[in-house]
Amino acid sequence: MNFKSSTDQSLLAVWQSIEAQVAADDAAGGNYRFIGPNVRAYAEQLQTELEERKLRYTPIRWQ
């Protein structure tokens, strides 16, 4: 995924959305009903971009 043309704010908003999905899955018993392996791979790419830009974010605690 190419995040280079995305703004810092939009990247952080997407990150927060993924965090919310993970939290919803945790609340539903941790069975990953809302996210799957594709979302996790996407989040890893997004995390790399966040780190390259030196943005502050809370890492996702995957189960």
Secondary structure, 3 states (H helix, E strand, C coil): CCCCCCCHHHHHHHHHHHHHHHHHHHHCCCCCCCCCHHHHHHHHHHHHHHHHCCCCCCCCCCC
